[in-house]
Amino acid sequence: MDASHSQAPSHGHEEGHASVGTYIKVAVVLAIVTAVEIGALYIPGLPPHFLVGFLIVMSILKFALVVAFFMHLYYDSKLLTALFVGPLTIACAIILALMALFGSYILLQRG
């Protein structure tokens, strides 16, 4: 009983939530990424395809930070992370496939 009692506090400490400082750092990073996204919109002469790709990458970065820290997946088991990331990957693949399919259809209709 003494061994299980001594393991319980360390178990909670290692797999617990992040500290307030970590949340503040994540919030600052999210604010900086958002400022960069907004600033990118005001750069003259930036090709639209590059801008869209850049904004998508920045959005993915922000999404990953929010999910990892504010939804606590960073501290949960790998199984829960896989249960979240697996269907998300499938959904993103379907969305990209539909965008490619309908995007090429629209381009074929114009030409």
C-alpha positions in Angstrom: 0.0 0.0 0.0 2.9 2.3 0.7 4.3 1.8 -2.8 1.0 2.6 -4.5 0.5 5.7 -2.3 3.9 7.1 -3.2 3.2 6.5 -6.9 -0.1 8.3 -7.0 1.2 11.9 -6.5 4.0 11.5 -9.1 1.5 10.0 -11.6 -0.8 13.0 -11.3 2.1 15.4 -11.5 3.7 13.9 -14.6 0.5 13.4 -16.6 -1.4 16.4 -15.2 -2.3 19.6 -16.9 0.3 22.2 -17.9 1.2 25.1 -15.7 -0.2 28.5 -16.1 3.1 29.7 -17.6 2.7 27.1 -20.3 -0.8 28.3 -21.1 0.5 31.9 -21.3 3.3 30.9 -23.6 0.9 29.0 -25.9 -1.4 32.0 -25.9 1.4 34.3 -26.8 2.5 32.0 -29.7 -1.1 31.9 -30.9 -1.3 35.7 -30.8 2.0 36.0 -32.8 0.9 33.5 -35.4 -2.5 35.3 -35.8 -0.6 38.7 -36.2 1.6 37.1 -38.9 -1.5 35.8 -40.6 -3.1 39.2 -40.6 0.1 40.9 -41.7 0.5 38.5 -44.6 -2.8 39.7 -46.0 -1.3 43.2 -46.3 1.8 42.3 -48.2 1.4 43.7 -51.7 2.2 41.5 -54.7 2.0 38.2 -52.8 0.7 35.5 -55.1 -2.7 34.3 -54.1 -1.8 30.6 -54.2 1.2 31.2 -51.9 -1.0 33.3 -49.5 -3.6 30.6 -49.3 -1.1 27.9 -48.7 0.7 30.0 -46.1 -2.6 30.7 -44.3 -3.5 27.1 -44.3 -0.2 26.1 -42.8 -0.5 28.8 -40.1 -4.1 27.6 -39.3 -2.9 24.0 -39.0 -0.2 25.2 -36.5 -2.7 27.1 -34.4 -5.2 24.2 -34.5 -2.4 21.8 -33.3 -1.5 24.1 -30.5 -5.0 24.5 -29.3 -5.8 20.8 -29.5 -2.5 19.8 -27.8 -2.7 22.2 -24.9 -6.2 23.5 -24.4 -7.9 20.2 -25.1 -5.1 18.5 -23.1 -4.3 15.9 -25.8 -0.6 16.6 -25.2 -0.9 15.1 -21.7 -3.4 12.3 -22.5 -2.6 8.8 -23.6 -1.5 8.2 -27.2 -4.6 6.1 -27.8 -6.9 9.2 -27.2 -4.7 11.2 -29.5 -4.9 8.6 -32.2 -8.7 8.4 -31.8 -8.8 12.1 -32.5 -6.1 12.4 -35.2 -7.2 9.4 -37.2 -10.7 10.6 -38.1 -9.4 14.1 -38.5 -6.8 12.9 -41.1 -9.5 11.0 -43.0 -11.8 14.1 -42.9 -9.1 16.4 -44.2 -8.2 13.9 -47.0 -11.9 13.8 -48.1 -12.1 17.6 -48.0 -9.0 18.0 -50.1 -10.1 15.3 -52.6 -13.5 17.1 -53.0 -11.8 20.4 -53.4 -9.6 19.0 -56.1 -12.5 17.3 -57.8 -14.8 20.3 -57.9 -12.0 22.7 -58.5 -10.9 20.9 -61.6 -14.5 20.6 -62.7 -15.0 24.3 -62.5 -11.8 24.9 -64.4 -12.9 22.5 -67.1 -16.2 24.3 -67.5 -14.5 27.7 -68.0 -12.1 26.5 -70.7 
